[in-house]
Amino acid sequence: MARFPEAEARLLRGKFVCRHCKSVIRGPNMKIIGGEVKCRKCGGHDFKPKRKK
Ligand SMILES: [Zn+2]
């Protein structure tokens, strides 16, 4: 199966996982990095990009 970097990037972009409670947050990349987005569960600012293994 062919892999499409663009499609993968689209799927992953804007999806982040809270490091504290593992909830998935969606938001613009820059806002997440800039700390403008808070986890709605625990209020944390620590996110990692959502990725497949
Ligand atoms: Zn959280």
mmCIF file of the protein (N, C-alpha, C, O) and its ligand, coordinates in Angstrom:
data_MODEL
# 
_entry.id   MODEL 
# 
loop_
_entity.id 
_entity.type 
_entity.pdbx_number_of_molecules 
1 polymer     1 
2 non-polymer 1 
# 
_entity_poly.entity_id                      1 
_entity_poly.type                           'polypeptide(L)' 
_entity_poly.nstd_linkage                   no 
_entity_poly.nstd_monomer                   no 
_entity_poly.pdbx_seq_one_letter_code       MARFPEAEARLLRGKFVCRHCKSVIRGPNMKIIGGEVKCRKCGGHDFKPKRKK 
_entity_poly.pdbx_seq_one_letter_code_can   MARFPEAEARLLRGKFVCRHCKSVIRGPNMKIIGGEVKCRKCGGHDFKPKRKK 
_entity_poly.pdbx_strand_id                 A 
# 
loop_
_entity_poly_seq.entity_id 
_entity_poly_seq.num 
_entity_poly_seq.mon_id 
_entity_poly_seq.hetero 
1 1  MET n 
1 2  ALA n 
1 3  ARG n 
1 4  PHE n 
1 5  PRO n 
1 6  GLU n 
1 7  ALA n 
1 8  GLU n 
1 9  ALA n 
1 10 ARG n 
1 11 LEU n 
1 12 LEU n 
1 13 ARG n 
1 14 GLY n 
1 15 LYS n 
1 16 PHE n 
1 17 VAL n 
1 18 CYS n 
1 19 ARG n 
1 20 HIS n 
1 21 CYS n 
1 22 LYS n 
1 23 SER n 
1 24 VAL n 
1 25 ILE n 
1 26 ARG n 
1 27 GLY n 
1 28 PRO n 
1 29 ASN n 
1 30 MET n 
1 31 LYS n 
1 32 ILE n 
1 33 ILE n 
1 34 GLY n 
1 35 GLY n 
1 36 GLU n 
1 37 VAL n 
1 38 LYS n 
1 39 CYS n 
1 40 ARG n 
1 41 LYS n 
1 42 CYS n 
1 43 GLY n 
1 44 GLY n 
1 45 HIS n 
1 46 ASP n 
1 47 PHE n 
1 48 LYS n 
1 49 PRO n 
1 50 LYS n 
1 51 ARG n 
1 52 LYS n 
1 53 LYS n 
# 
loop_
_struct_asym.id 
_struct_asym.entity_id 
A 1 
B 2 
# 
loop_
_chem_comp.id 
_chem_comp.type 
_chem_comp.mon_nstd_flag 
ALA 'L-peptide linking' y 
ARG 'L-peptide linking' y 
ASN 'L-peptide linking' y 
ASP 'L-peptide linking' y 
CYS 'L-peptide linking' y 
GLU 'L-peptide linking' y 
GLY 'peptide linking'   y 
HIS 'L-peptide linking' y 
ILE 'L-peptide linking' y 
LEU 'L-peptide linking' y 
LYS 'L-peptide linking' y 
MET 'L-peptide linking' y 
PHE 'L-peptide linking' y 
PRO 'L-peptide linking' y 
SER 'L-peptide linking' y 
VAL 'L-peptide linking' y 
ZN  non-polymer         . 
# 
_pdbx_entity_nonpoly.entity_id   2 
_pdbx_entity_nonpoly.name        ? 
_pdbx_entity_nonpoly.comp_id     ZN 
# 
_pdbx_nonpoly_scheme.asym_id         B 
_pdbx_nonpoly_scheme.entity_id       2 
_pdbx_nonpoly_scheme.mon_id          ZN 
_pdbx_nonpoly_scheme.ndb_seq_num     1 
_pdbx_nonpoly_scheme.pdb_seq_num     101 
_pdbx_nonpoly_scheme.auth_seq_num    101 
_pdbx_nonpoly_scheme.pdb_mon_id      ZN 
_pdbx_nonpoly_scheme.auth_mon_id     ZN 
_pdbx_nonpoly_scheme.pdb_strand_id   A 
_pdbx_nonpoly_scheme.pdb_ins_code    . 
# 
loop_
_atom_site.group_PDB 
_atom_site.id 
_atom_site.type_symbol 
_atom_site.label_atom_id 
_atom_site.label_alt_id 
_atom_site.label_comp_id 
_atom_site.label_asym_id 
_atom_site.label_entity_id 
_atom_site.label_seq_id 
_atom_site.pdbx_PDB_ins_code 
_atom_site.Cartn_x 
_atom_site.Cartn_y 
_atom_site.Cartn_z 
_atom_site.occupancy 
_atom_site.B_iso_or_equiv 
_atom_site.pdbx_formal_charge 
_atom_site.auth_seq_id 
_atom_site.auth_comp_id 
_atom_site.auth_asym_id 
_atom_site.auth_atom_id 
_atom_site.pdbx_PDB_model_num 
ATOM   1   N  N  . MET A 1 1  ? 0.853   -1.199 0.000  1.00 0.00 ? 1   MET A N  1 
ATOM   2   C  CA . MET A 1 1  ? 0.000   0.000  0.000  1.00 0.00 ? 1   MET A CA 1 
ATOM   3   C  C  . MET A 1 1  ? 0.885   1.245  0.000  1.00 0.00 ? 1   MET A C  1 
ATOM   4   O  O  . MET A 1 1  ? 1.825   1.370  0.785  1.00 0.00 ? 1   MET A O  1 
ATOM   5   N  N  . ALA A 1 2  ? 0.558   2.131  -0.884 1.00 0.00 ? 2   ALA A N  1 
ATOM   6   C  CA . ALA A 1 2  ? 1.356   3.349  -0.981 1.00 0.00 ? 2   ALA A CA 1 
ATOM   7   C  C  . ALA A 1 2  ? 1.110   4.243  0.230  1.00 0.00 ? 2   ALA A C  1 
ATOM   8   O  O  . ALA A 1 2  ? 0.011   4.311  0.779  1.00 0.00 ? 2   ALA A O  1 
ATOM   9   N  N  . ARG A 1 3  ? 2.139   4.895  0.601  1.00 0.00 ? 3   ARG A N  1 
ATOM   10  C  CA . ARG A 1 3  ? 2.008   5.822  1.728  1.00 0.00 ? 3   ARG A CA 1 
ATOM   11  C  C  . ARG A 1 3  ? 2.051   7.253  1.206  1.00 0.00 ? 3   ARG A C  1 
ATOM   12  O  O  . ARG A 1 3  ? 2.849   7.590  0.332  1.00 0.00 ? 3   ARG A O  1 
ATOM   13  N  N  . PHE A 1 4  ? 1.209   8.053  1.740  1.00 0.00 ? 4   PHE A N  1 
ATOM   14  C  CA . PHE A 1 4  ? 1.135   9.441  1.295  1.00 0.00 ? 4   PHE A CA 1 
ATOM   15  C  C  . PHE A 1 4  ? 1.539   10.369 2.433  1.00 0.00 ? 4   PHE A C  1 
ATOM   16  O  O  . PHE A 1 4  ? 0.772   10.584 3.372  1.00 0.00 ? 4   PHE A O  1 
ATOM   17  N  N  . PRO A 1 5  ? 2.716   10.903 2.345  1.00 0.00 ? 5   PRO A N  1 
ATOM   18  C  CA . PRO A 1 5  ? 3.174   11.812 3.412  1.00 0.00 ? 5   PRO A CA 1 
ATOM   19  C  C  . PRO A 1 5  ? 2.200   12.955 3.634  1.00 0.00 ? 5   PRO A C  1 
ATOM   20  O  O  . PRO A 1 5  ? 1.968   13.378 4.767  1.00 0.00 ? 5   PRO A O  1 
ATOM   21  N  N  . GLU A 1 6  ? 1.640   13.446 2.555  1.00 0.00 ? 6   GLU A N  1 
ATOM   22  C  CA . GLU A 1 6  ? 0.723   14.584 2.706  1.00 0.00 ? 6   GLU A CA 1 
ATOM   23  C  C  . GLU A 1 6  ? -0.521  14.183 3.483  1.00 0.00 ? 6   GLU A C  1 
ATOM   24  O  O  . GLU A 1 6  ? -0.968  14.887 4.388  1.00 0.00 ? 6   GLU A O  1 
ATOM   25  N  N  . ALA A 1 7  ? -1.064  13.038 3.108  1.00 0.00 ? 7   ALA A N  1 
ATOM   26  C  CA . ALA A 1 7  ? -2.280  12.588 3.783  1.00 0.00 ? 7   ALA A CA 1 
ATOM   27  C  C  . ALA A 1 7  ? -1.985  12.311 5.249  1.00 0.00 ? 7   ALA A C  1 
ATOM   28  O  O  . ALA A 1 7  ? -2.788  12.628 6.126  1.00 0.00 ? 7   ALA A O  1 
ATOM   29  N  N  . GLU A 1 8  ? -0.838  11.724 5.502  1.00 0.00 ? 8   GLU A N  1 
ATOM   30  C  CA . GLU A 1 8  ? -0.493  11.417 6.873  1.00 0.00 ? 8   GLU A CA 1 
ATOM   31  C  C  . GLU A 1 8  ? -0.331  12.698 7.686  1.00 0.00 ? 8   GLU A C  1 
ATOM   32  O  O  . GLU A 1 8  ? -0.794  12.792 8.823  1.00 0.00 ? 8   GLU A O  1 
ATOM   33  N  N  . ALA A 1 9  ? 0.320   13.660 7.095  1.00 0.00 ? 9   ALA A N  1 
ATOM   34  C  CA . ALA A 1 9  ? 0.522   14.927 7.780  1.00 0.00 ? 9   ALA A CA 1 
ATOM   35  C  C  . ALA A 1 9  ? -0.823  15.583 8.073  1.00 0.00 ? 9   ALA A C  1 
ATOM   36  O  O  . ALA A 1 9  ? -1.018  16.204 9.118  1.00 0.00 ? 9   ALA A O  1 
ATOM   37  N  N  . ARG A 1 10 ? -1.734  15.431 7.133  1.00 0.00 ? 10  ARG A N  1 
ATOM   38  C  CA . ARG A 1 10 ? -3.047  16.042 7.339  1.00 0.00 ? 10  ARG A CA 1 
ATOM   39  C  C  . ARG A 1 10 ? -3.768  15.371 8.501  1.00 0.00 ? 10  ARG A C  1 
ATOM   40  O  O  . ARG A 1 10 ? -4.458  16.023 9.284  1.00 0.00 ? 10  ARG A O  1 
ATOM   41  N  N  . LEU A 1 11 ? -3.598  14.075 8.594  1.00 0.00 ? 11  LEU A N  1 
ATOM   42  C  CA . LEU A 1 11 ? -4.270  13.353 9.664  1.00 0.00 ? 11  LEU A CA 1 
ATOM   43  C  C  . LEU A 1 11 ? -3.681  13.705 11.020 1.00 0.00 ? 11  LEU A C  1 
ATOM   44  O  O  . LEU A 1 11 ? -4.389  13.793 12.024 1.00 0.00 ? 11  LEU A O  1 
ATOM   45  N  N  . LEU A 1 12 ? -2.389  13.900 11.025 1.00 0.00 ? 12  LEU A N  1 
ATOM   46  C  CA . LEU A 1 12 ? -1.725  14.106 12.307 1.00 0.00 ? 12  LEU A CA 1 
ATOM   47  C  C  . LEU A 1 12 ? -1.744  15.561 12.726 1.00 0.00 ? 12  LEU A C  1 
ATOM   48  O  O  . LEU A 1 12 ? -1.722  15.883 13.914 1.00 0.00 ? 12  LEU A O  1 
ATOM   49  N  N  . ARG A 1 13 ? -1.785  16.428 11.741 1.00 0.00 ? 13  ARG A N  1 
ATOM   50  C  CA . ARG A 1 13 ? -1.708  17.850 12.079 1.00 0.00 ? 13  ARG A CA 1 
ATOM   51  C  C  . ARG A 1 13 ? -2.936  18.271 12.880 1.00 0.00 ? 13  ARG A C  1 
ATOM   52  O  O  . ARG A 1 13 ? -4.068  17.924 12.546 1.00 0.00 ? 13  ARG A O  1 
ATOM   53  N  N  . GLY A 1 14 ? -2.687  19.007 13.918 1.00 0.00 ? 14  GLY A N  1 
ATOM   54  C  CA . GLY A 1 14 ? -3.812  19.519 14.685 1.00 0.00 ? 14  GLY A CA 1 
ATOM   55  C  C  . GLY A 1 14 ? -4.364  18.535 15.685 1.00 0.00 ? 14  GLY A C  1 
ATOM   56  O  O  . GLY A 1 14 ? -5.397  18.783 16.307 1.00 0.00 ? 14  GLY A O  1 
ATOM   57  N  N  . LYS A 1 15 ? -3.678  17.416 15.845 1.00 0.00 ? 15  LYS A N  1 
ATOM   58  C  CA . LYS A 1 15 ? -4.139  16.466 16.854 1.00 0.00 ? 15  LYS A CA 1 
ATOM   59  C  C  . LYS A 1 15 ? -3.016  16.208 17.833 1.00 0.00 ? 15  LYS A C  1 
ATOM   60  O  O  . LYS A 1 15 ? -1.917  15.802 17.456 1.00 0.00 ? 15  LYS A O  1 
ATOM   61  N  N  . PHE A 1 16 ? -3.306  16.446 19.072 1.00 0.00 ? 16  PHE A N  1 
ATOM   62  C  CA . PHE A 1 16 ? -2.282  16.287 20.097 1.00 0.00 ? 16  PHE A CA 1 
ATOM   63  C  C  . PHE A 1 16 ? -2.848  15.519 21.279 1.00 0.00 ? 16  PHE A C  1 
ATOM   64  O  O  . PHE A 1 16 ? -4.050  15.537 21.545 1.00 0.00 ? 16  PHE A O  1 
ATOM   65  N  N  . VAL A 1 17 ? -1.953  14.850 21.973 1.00 0.00 ? 17  VAL A N  1 
ATOM   66  C  CA . VAL A 1 17 ? -2.368  14.066 23.126 1.00 0.00 ? 17  VAL A CA 1 
ATOM   67  C  C  . VAL A 1 17 ? -1.796  14.687 24.387 1.00 0.00 ? 17  VAL A C  1 
ATOM   68  O  O  . VAL A 1 17 ? -0.602  14.974 24.476 1.00 0.00 ? 17  VAL A O  1 
ATOM   69  N  N  . CYS A 1 18 ? -2.653  14.883 25.338 1.00 0.00 ? 18  CYS A N  1 
ATOM   70  C  CA . CYS A 1 18 ? -2.197  15.429 26.620 1.00 0.00 ? 18  CYS A CA 1 
ATOM   71  C  C  . CYS A 1 18 ? -1.277  14.430 27.301 1.00 0.00 ? 18  CYS A C  1 
ATOM   72  O  O  . CYS A 1 18 ? -1.581  13.238 27.359 1.00 0.00 ? 18  CYS A O  1 
ATOM   73  N  N  . ARG A 1 19 ? -0.170  14.905 27.809 1.00 0.00 ? 19  ARG A N  1 
ATOM   74  C  CA . ARG A 1 19 ? 0.786   14.003 28.442 1.00 0.00 ? 19  ARG A CA 1 
ATOM   75  C  C  . ARG A 1 19 ? 0.295   13.568 29.821 1.00 0.00 ? 19  ARG A C  1 
ATOM   76  O  O  . ARG A 1 19 ? 0.776   12.576 30.367 1.00 0.00 ? 19  ARG A O  1 
ATOM   77  N  N  . HIS A 1 20 ? -0.636  14.287 30.372 1.00 0.00 ? 20  HIS A N  1 
ATOM   78  C  CA . HIS A 1 20 ? -1.080  13.970 31.725 1.00 0.00 ? 20  HIS A CA 1 
ATOM   79  C  C  . HIS A 1 20 ? -2.239  12.992 31.722 1.00 0.00 ? 20  HIS A C  1 
ATOM   80  O  O  . HIS A 1 20 ? -2.223  11.990 32.437 1.00 0.00 ? 20  HIS A O  1 
ATOM   81  N  N  . CYS A 1 21 ? -3.246  13.291 30.913 1.00 0.00 ? 21  CYS A N  1 
ATOM   82  C  CA . CYS A 1 21 ? -4.456  12.472 30.988 1.00 0.00 ? 21  CYS A CA 1 
ATOM   83  C  C  . CYS A 1 21 ? -4.763  11.773 29.676 1.00 0.00 ? 21  CYS A C  1 
ATOM   84  O  O  . CYS A 1 21 ? -5.784  11.094 29.567 1.00 0.00 ? 21  CYS A O  1 
ATOM   85  N  N  . LYS A 1 22 ? -3.906  11.923 28.685 1.00 0.00 ? 22  LYS A N  1 
ATOM   86  C  CA . LYS A 1 22 ? -4.006  11.177 27.424 1.00 0.00 ? 22  LYS A CA 1 
ATOM   87  C  C  . LYS A 1 22 ? -5.230  11.552 26.601 1.00 0.00 ? 22  LYS A C  1 
ATOM   88  O  O  . LYS A 1 22 ? -5.597  10.823 25.679 1.00 0.00 ? 22  LYS A O  1 
ATOM   89  N  N  . SER A 1 23 ? -5.851  12.644 26.907 1.00 0.00 ? 23  SER A N  1 
ATOM   90  C  CA . SER A 1 23 ? -6.987  13.031 26.090 1.00 0.00 ? 23  SER A CA 1 
ATOM   91  C  C  . SER A 1 23 ? -6.493  13.720 24.828 1.00 0.00 ? 23  SER A C  1 
ATOM   92  O  O  . SER A 1 23 ? -5.459  14.388 24.829 1.00 0.00 ? 23  SER A O  1 
ATOM   93  N  N  . VAL A 1 24 ? -7.248  13.544 23.757 1.00 0.00 ? 24  VAL A N  1 
ATOM   94  C  CA . VAL A 1 24 ? -6.848  14.087 22.466 1.00 0.00 ? 24  VAL A CA 1 
ATOM   95  C  C  . VAL A 1 24 ? -7.426  15.483 22.297 1.00 0.00 ? 24  VAL A C  1 
ATOM   96  O  O  . VAL A 1 24 ? -8.621  15.711 22.483 1.00 0.00 ? 24  VAL A O  1 
ATOM   97  N  N  . ILE A 1 25 ? -6.553  16.398 21.944 1.00 0.00 ? 25  ILE A N  1 
ATOM   98  C  CA . ILE A 1 25 ? -6.949  17.785 21.746 1.00 0.00 ? 25  ILE A CA 1 
ATOM   99  C  C  . ILE A 1 25 ? -6.747  18.146 20.290 1.00 0.00 ? 25  ILE A C  1 
ATOM   100 O  O  . ILE A 1 25 ? -5.733  17.791 19.689 1.00 0.00 ? 25  ILE A O  1 
ATOM   101 N  N  . ARG A 1 26 ? -7.693  18.835 19.735 1.00 0.00 ? 26  ARG A N  1 
ATOM   102 C  CA . ARG A 1 26 ? -7.508  19.317 18.373 1.00 0.00 ? 26  ARG A CA 1 
ATOM   103 C  C  . ARG A 1 26 ? -7.325  20.828 18.411 1.00 0.00 ? 26  ARG A C  1 
ATOM   104 O  O  . ARG A 1 26 ? -7.977  21.535 19.181 1.00 0.00 ? 26  ARG A O  1 
ATOM   105 N  N  . GLY A 1 27 ? -6.429  21.299 17.566 1.00 0.00 ? 27  GLY A N  1 
ATOM   106 C  CA . GLY A 1 27 ? -6.221  22.732 17.520 1.00 0.00 ? 27  GLY A CA 1 
ATOM   107 C  C  . GLY A 1 27 ? -5.116  23.043 16.545 1.00 0.00 ? 27  GLY A C  1 
ATOM   108 O  O  . GLY A 1 27 ? -4.357  22.154 16.160 1.00 0.00 ? 27  GLY A O  1 
ATOM   109 N  N  . PRO A 1 28 ? -5.013  24.281 16.143 1.00 0.00 ? 28  PRO A N  1 
ATOM   110 C  CA . PRO A 1 28 ? -3.950  24.697 15.230 1.00 0.00 ? 28  PRO A CA 1 
ATOM   111 C  C  . PRO A 1 28 ? -2.584  24.448 15.858 1.00 0.00 ? 28  PRO A C  1 
ATOM   112 O  O  . PRO A 1 28 ? -2.361  24.693 17.044 1.00 0.00 ? 28  PRO A O  1 
ATOM   113 N  N  . ASN A 1 29 ? -1.685  23.954 15.024 1.00 0.00 ? 29  ASN A N  1 
ATOM   114 C  CA . ASN A 1 29 ? -0.340  23.624 15.470 1.00 0.00 ? 29  ASN A CA 1 
ATOM   115 C  C  . ASN A 1 29 ? 0.316   24.737 16.271 1.00 0.00 ? 29  ASN A C  1 
ATOM   116 O  O  . ASN A 1 29 ? 0.867   24.509 17.349 1.00 0.00 ? 29  ASN A O  1 
ATOM   117 N  N  . MET A 1 30 ? 0.247   25.938 15.727 1.00 0.00 ? 30  MET A N  1 
ATOM   118 C  CA . MET A 1 30 ? 0.954   27.048 16.348 1.00 0.00 ? 30  MET A CA 1 
ATOM   119 C  C  . MET A 1 30 ? 0.374   27.379 17.717 1.00 0.00 ? 30  MET A C  1 
ATOM   120 O  O  . MET A 1 30 ? 1.096   27.782 18.628 1.00 0.00 ? 30  MET A O  1 
ATOM   121 N  N  . LYS A 1 31 ? -0.921  27.207 17.850 1.00 0.00 ? 31  LYS A N  1 
ATOM   122 C  CA . LYS A 1 31 ? -1.544  27.516 19.140 1.00 0.00 ? 31  LYS A CA 1 
ATOM   123 C  C  . LYS A 1 31 ? -1.147  26.503 20.201 1.00 0.00 ? 31  LYS A C  1 
ATOM   124 O  O  . LYS A 1 31 ? -0.923  26.844 21.362 1.00 0.00 ? 31  LYS A O  1 
ATOM   125 N  N  . ILE A 1 32 ? -1.068  25.268 19.778 1.00 0.00 ? 32  ILE A N  1 
ATOM   126 C  CA . ILE A 1 32 ? -0.659  24.221 20.723 1.00 0.00 ? 32  ILE A CA 1 
ATOM   127 C  C  . ILE A 1 32 ? 0.764   24.493 21.192 1.00 0.00 ? 32  ILE A C  1 
ATOM   128 O  O  . ILE A 1 32 ? 1.060   24.462 22.386 1.00 0.00 ? 32  ILE A O  1 
ATOM   129 N  N  . ILE A 1 33 ? 1.628   24.756 20.233 1.00 0.00 ? 33  ILE A N  1 
ATOM   130 C  CA . ILE A 1 33 ? 3.032   24.990 20.561 1.00 0.00 ? 33  ILE A CA 1 
ATOM   131 C  C  . ILE A 1 33 ? 3.173   26.269 21.386 1.00 0.00 ? 33  ILE A C  1 
ATOM   132 O  O  . ILE A 1 33 ? 3.988   26.349 22.305 1.00 0.00 ? 33  ILE A O  1 
ATOM   133 N  N  . GLY A 1 34 ? 2.371   27.252 21.037 1.00 0.00 ? 34  GLY A N  1 
ATOM   134 C  CA . GLY A 1 34 ? 2.459   28.525 21.738 1.00 0.00 ? 34  GLY A CA 1 
ATOM   135 C  C  . GLY A 1 34 ? 1.822   28.510 23.114 1.00 0.00 ? 34  GLY A C  1 
ATOM   136 O  O  . GLY A 1 34 ? 1.865   29.502 23.842 1.00 0.00 ? 34  GLY A O  1 
ATOM   137 N  N  . GLY A 1 35 ? 1.227   27.371 23.466 1.00 0.00 ? 35  GLY A N  1 
ATOM   138 C  CA . GLY A 1 35 ? 0.654   27.264 24.803 1.00 0.00 ? 35  GLY A CA 1 
ATOM   139 C  C  . GLY A 1 35 ? -0.681  27.959 24.954 1.00 0.00 ? 35  GLY A C  1 
ATOM   140 O  O  . GLY A 1 35 ? -1.112  28.263 26.067 1.00 0.00 ? 35  GLY A O  1 
ATOM   141 N  N  . GLU A 1 36 ? -1.341  28.212 23.823 1.00 0.00 ? 36  GLU A N  1 
ATOM   142 C  CA . GLU A 1 36 ? -2.630  28.899 23.914 1.00 0.00 ? 36  GLU A CA 1 
ATOM   143 C  C  . GLU A 1 36 ? -3.775  27.937 24.155 1.00 0.00 ? 36  GLU A C  1 
ATOM   144 O  O  . GLU A 1 36 ? -4.892  28.335 24.485 1.00 0.00 ? 36  GLU A O  1 
ATOM   145 N  N  . VAL A 1 37 ? -3.468  26.659 23.982 1.00 0.00 ? 37  VAL A N  1 
ATOM   146 C  CA . VAL A 1 37 ? -4.516  25.657 24.145 1.00 0.00 ? 37  VAL A CA 1 
ATOM   147 C  C  . VAL A 1 37 ? -4.303  24.883 25.434 1.00 0.00 ? 37  VAL A C  1 
ATOM   148 O  O  . VAL A 1 37 ? -3.207  24.397 25.714 1.00 0.00 ? 37  VAL A O  1 
ATOM   149 N  N  . LYS A 1 38 ? -5.356  24.779 26.201 1.00 0.00 ? 38  LYS A N  1 
ATOM   150 C  CA . LYS A 1 38 ? -5.280  24.020 27.443 1.00 0.00 ? 38  LYS A CA 1 
ATOM   151 C  C  . LYS A 1 38 ? -6.069  22.733 27.299 1.00 0.00 ? 38  LYS A C  1 
ATOM   152 O  O  . LYS A 1 38 ? -7.083  22.674 26.603 1.00 0.00 ? 38  LYS A O  1 
ATOM   153 N  N  . CYS A 1 39 ? -5.581  21.709 27.971 1.00 0.00 ? 39  CYS A N  1 
ATOM   154 C  CA . CYS A 1 39 ? -6.336  20.466 28.022 1.00 0.00 ? 39  CYS A CA 1 
ATOM   155 C  C  . CYS A 1 39 ? -7.633  20.734 28.771 1.00 0.00 ? 39  CYS A C  1 
ATOM   156 O  O  . CYS A 1 39 ? -7.637  21.341 29.842 1.00 0.00 ? 39  CYS A O  1 
ATOM   157 N  N  . ARG A 1 40 ? -8.727  20.273 28.190 1.00 0.00 ? 40  ARG A N  1 
ATOM   158 C  CA . ARG A 1 40 ? -10.000 20.603 28.819 1.00 0.00 ? 40  ARG A CA 1 
ATOM   159 C  C  . ARG A 1 40 ? -10.290 19.698 30.008 1.00 0.00 ? 40  ARG A C  1 
ATOM   160 O  O  . ARG A 1 40 ? -11.199 19.960 30.796 1.00 0.00 ? 40  ARG A O  1 
ATOM   161 N  N  . LYS A 1 41 ? -9.519  18.647 30.125 1.00 0.00 ? 41  LYS A N  1 
ATOM   162 C  CA . LYS A 1 41 ? -9.736  17.744 31.260 1.00 0.00 ? 41  LYS A CA 1 
ATOM   163 C  C  . LYS A 1 41 ? -8.918  18.167 32.467 1.00 0.00 ? 41  LYS A C  1 
ATOM   164 O  O  . LYS A 1 41 ? -9.446  18.356 33.563 1.00 0.00 ? 41  LYS A O  1 
ATOM   165 N  N  . CYS A 1 42 ? -7.601  18.314 32.239 1.00 0.00 ? 42  CYS A N  1 
ATOM   166 C  CA . CYS A 1 42 ? -6.725  18.557 33.383 1.00 0.00 ? 42  CYS A CA 1 
ATOM   167 C  C  . CYS A 1 42 ? -6.124  19.960 33.349 1.00 0.00 ? 42  CYS A C  1 
ATOM   168 O  O  . CYS A 1 42 ? -5.440  20.364 34.289 1.00 0.00 ? 42  CYS A O  1 
ATOM   169 N  N  . GLY A 1 43 ? -6.376  20.704 32.272 1.00 0.00 ? 43  GLY A N  1 
ATOM   170 C  CA . GLY A 1 43 ? -5.877  22.072 32.229 1.00 0.00 ? 43  GLY A CA 1 
ATOM   171 C  C  . GLY A 1 43 ? -4.397  22.182 31.937 1.00 0.00 ? 43  GLY A C  1 
ATOM   172 O  O  . GLY A 1 43 ? -3.813  23.259 32.057 1.00 0.00 ? 43  GLY A O  1 
ATOM   173 N  N  . GLY A 1 44 ? -3.776  21.052 31.547 1.00 0.00 ? 44  GLY A N  1 
ATOM   174 C  CA . GLY A 1 44 ? -2.338  21.062 31.305 1.00 0.00 ? 44  GLY A CA 1 
ATOM   175 C  C  . GLY A 1 44 ? -1.988  21.666 29.961 1.00 0.00 ? 44  GLY A C  1 
ATOM   176 O  O  . GLY A 1 44 ? -2.826  21.780 29.065 1.00 0.00 ? 44  GLY A O  1 
ATOM   177 N  N  . HIS A 1 45 ? -0.733  22.046 29.846 1.00 0.00 ? 45  HIS A N  1 
ATOM   178 C  CA . HIS A 1 45 ? -0.253  22.620 28.585 1.00 0.00 ? 45  HIS A CA 1 
ATOM   179 C  C  . HIS A 1 45 ? 0.735   21.707 27.886 1.00 0.00 ? 45  HIS A C  1 
ATOM   180 O  O  . HIS A 1 45 ? 1.350   22.088 26.889 1.00 0.00 ? 45  HIS A O  1 
ATOM   181 N  N  . ASP A 1 46 ? 0.880   20.527 28.401 1.00 0.00 ? 46  ASP A N  1 
ATOM   182 C  CA . ASP A 1 46 ? 1.923   19.631 27.904 1.00 0.00 ? 46  ASP A CA 1 
ATOM   183 C  C  . ASP A 1 46 ? 1.323   18.642 26.918 1.00 0.00 ? 46  ASP A C  1 
ATOM   184 O  O  . ASP A 1 46 ? 0.625   17.706 27.308 1.00 0.00 ? 46  ASP A O  1 
ATOM   185 N  N  . PHE A 1 47 ? 1.602   18.856 25.642 1.00 0.00 ? 47  PHE A N  1 
ATOM   186 C  CA . PHE A 1 47 ? 1.036   17.982 24.624 1.00 0.00 ? 47  PHE A CA 1 
ATOM   187 C  C  . PHE A 1 47 ? 2.125   17.357 23.775 1.00 0.00 ? 47  PHE A C  1 
ATOM   188 O  O  . PHE A 1 47 ? 3.209   17.915 23.599 1.00 0.00 ? 47  PHE A O  1 
ATOM   189 N  N  . LYS A 1 48 ? 1.813   16.208 23.266 1.00 0.00 ? 48  LYS A N  1 
ATOM   190 C  CA . LYS A 1 48 ? 2.688   15.618 22.275 1.00 0.00 ? 48  LYS A CA 1 
ATOM   191 C  C  . LYS A 1 48 ? 1.868   15.319 21.029 1.00 0.00 ? 48  LYS A C  1 
ATOM   192 O  O  . LYS A 1 48 ? 0.671   15.046 21.123 1.00 0.00 ? 48  LYS A O  1 
ATOM   193 N  N  . PRO A 1 49 ? 2.505   15.370 19.861 1.00 0.00 ? 49  PRO A N  1 
ATOM   194 C  CA . PRO A 1 49 ? 1.778   15.110 18.626 1.00 0.00 ? 49  PRO A CA 1 
ATOM   195 C  C  . PRO A 1 49 ? 1.245   13.682 18.621 1.00 0.00 ? 49  PRO A C  1 
ATOM   196 O  O  . PRO A 1 49 ? 1.894   12.755 19.105 1.00 0.00 ? 49  PRO A O  1 
ATOM   197 N  N  . LYS A 1 50 ? 0.061   13.531 18.069 1.00 0.00 ? 50  LYS A N  1 
ATOM   198 C  CA . LYS A 1 50 ? -0.503  12.189 17.975 1.00 0.00 ? 50  LYS A CA 1 
ATOM   199 C  C  . LYS A 1 50 ? 0.125   11.473 16.788 1.00 0.00 ? 50  LYS A C  1 
ATOM   200 O  O  . LYS A 1 50 ? 0.138   11.990 15.671 1.00 0.00 ? 50  LYS A O  1 
ATOM   201 N  N  . ARG A 1 51 ? 0.642   10.284 17.043 1.00 0.00 ? 51  ARG A N  1 
ATOM   202 C  CA . ARG A 1 51 ? 1.309   9.523  15.984 1.00 0.00 ? 51  ARG A CA 1 
ATOM   203 C  C  . ARG A 1 51 ? 0.972   8.055  16.092 1.00 0.00 ? 51  ARG A C  1 
ATOM   204 O  O  . ARG A 1 51 ? 0.678   7.509  17.155 1.00 0.00 ? 51  ARG A O  1 
ATOM   205 N  N  . LYS A 1 52 ? 1.033   7.458  14.923 1.00 0.00 ? 52  LYS A N  1 
ATOM   206 C  CA . LYS A 1 52 ? 0.910   6.002  14.912 1.00 0.00 ? 52  LYS A CA 1 
ATOM   207 C  C  . LYS A 1 52 ? 2.257   5.390  15.223 1.00 0.00 ? 52  LYS A C  1 
ATOM   208 O  O  . LYS A 1 52 ? 3.296   6.000  14.970 1.00 0.00 ? 52  LYS A O  1 
ATOM   209 N  N  . LYS A 1 53 ? 2.245   4.210  15.762 1.00 0.00 ? 53  LYS A N  1 
ATOM   210 C  CA . LYS A 1 53 ? 3.519   3.551  16.053 1.00 0.00 ? 53  LYS A CA 1 
ATOM   211 C  C  . LYS A 1 53 ? 4.097   2.941  14.786 1.00 0.00 ? 53  LYS A C  1 
ATOM   212 O  O  . LYS A 1 53 ? 5.171   2.340  14.825 1.00 0.00 ? 53  LYS A O  1 
HETATM 213 ZN ZN . ZN  B 2 .  ? -4.972  16.586 30.183 1.00 0.00 2 101 ZN  A ZN 1 
# 
